[in-house]
Amino acid sequence: MEEEYKKELKFQTRAVHVGNDIDKETKAIKRPITMGNSYKLPYDPSNLNWSSADSNLYTRNGGSNQQYLQERIRSLENGEDCVVLASGVAALSGLFFALLESGDHVIFSSVTYIATYRLLNELLNNKFHVETTIVDTSDIDAVKSAIRPNTRLIHIETPGNPTISITDISAIAEIAHEHGALLSVDNTLASPFNQRPLELGADFSIESLTKYINGHGDSMGGSITGKKEYLDIIRQQSQVNLGGTISPFNAWLIMRGSVTLPLRMRQHNENAQKVAEFLESNPAVSFVSYPGLKSHENHEVAASQMSPGFGGVLSFGLKADHDTHNRFVSNLRLITSAVSLGHDESLIVFIGEDDERQYLYPEEFHHGFFRFSVGIEDPDDIIEDIKQALERLKMQQE
């Protein structure tokens, strides 16, 4: 499909067509899985760069299914180039490893995925002497105050996992670029359907493809989208030389799942909004954090940068002790207690008072809370499951 024509297509159409084509050998209308780990060399291979990712050579350097998926994600993110790696954490660590050096300074969000927290707060800091500062990035003045002459990167996550905090991407991009730094955004909880950080001034948009873009809970992958000058460095260092390459089968699964991303995200958005409103009105609930609620402290920021919806993840707590939170989960029939998010089914996880990052969260989160990934089931069934779990708690308490 011609490049200029593809750019004119709407998001939902690009999710179906970009990266797919007629298979030249079989004439199948879906590109096949190419499981081979090696490709035929030219007549004289003596001048080849054996670490090149420019053409099919060896699957660690990049394979066909990976390339098809990269084309689609790049289009959905509206970026210049894309690298797809083995997991969301591979994408995060790949970005940090390739672009940071000893003596560089990184500012990162106080609410981030646990692996991001450990990478920046512990591993890169202790092993490679990359200086890091944790900041509530929803506070623009706090970000400004944290800037140093050696600040190389600001990394934010919005919505933030697990408290569903919101950061103003455009405002942080302006600060970063004013001081010669780069901005990376973990966009996993929003997905490119609801939010496209590159259009808001970010230099990199990172996705755990394992989550919404795949959407079926059956594969792992991660992506980094941004300018080719940086992506070439990441591809060479973090894919070819560190070996964080996605498998052809996982790339194919995510490619298949991404076709329905727009349809699923509409349902995730709608369901999460209804569930959040129900929880907010329930007297047994101590708080709800969801950017689609006007009660969210950064609802207006979220509304300005997220469209058409606010994603499928929320957090909430009960007016109850530690054990009662766990008994609530054990009473659920439809909703599954499991990590991860963005699956077709609803998933919930209880985060206790001893979580190592509690000190970074607002007061209401300090007594234990749930991260709830609302699935695409009928929203009435999801709400009924919560109701019956709460009712059974009341019966047990009596």
Helices and strands as residue ranges (DSSP letters): H 3-8, H 11-17, G 59-61, H 64-77, E 81-85, H 88-99, E 105-109, H 114-118, I 119-123, H 124-128, E 131-135, H 140-146, E 151-157, H 169-178, E 182-186, H 191-194, G 197-200, E 204-208, E 222-226, H 228-234, I 235-241, H 248-258, H 261-281, E 285-289, H 299-305, E 313-318, H 322-331, E 336-337, E 347-351, G 358-360, G 363-365, E 369-373, H 379-397
